[in-house]
Amino acid sequence: MTPEFDGMVEPEITINGTRLSFGQAMTVRVAIESFASSLSEMPAKERTGIFRSYQARIIELRELYMANQPRRT
């Protein structure tokens, strides 16, 4: 995790052997959260097995990238 500004910490993400910059990692995290928000707005009748699978993976990713966040007081 790399601190950049105001104590903000982003996860270290590597894609195909290339480590993402702070801004790129932030963009990936924001994209994941945007996708999660879109999923939550989906009508219940449209929530299929793939929905539950995406939701489970998002929870796993959140646990990984939130693990080393500094505590705010």
Phi, psi and omega in degrees: 000133185246116175286139181241290182222149178053032178073004180294141181232131176246152180291154172277118182239133177239129178239121180049042176085356180254122179281129181285150176287172178305310181297321178293318178296321178297318180297319178297315180298316180295321178297319178297316180293325176295317178297318179299319179296318178298318179298320183293338179273355181291135177301143184306322183292343180264358182278098183262189179301323180294326176300311181296325178293313177301315181300317179296318180293323178297317178300316178299315180296318178301316179300321180291311185277349176264351187302321186249021178290137178293146177283132177267135180248000000 
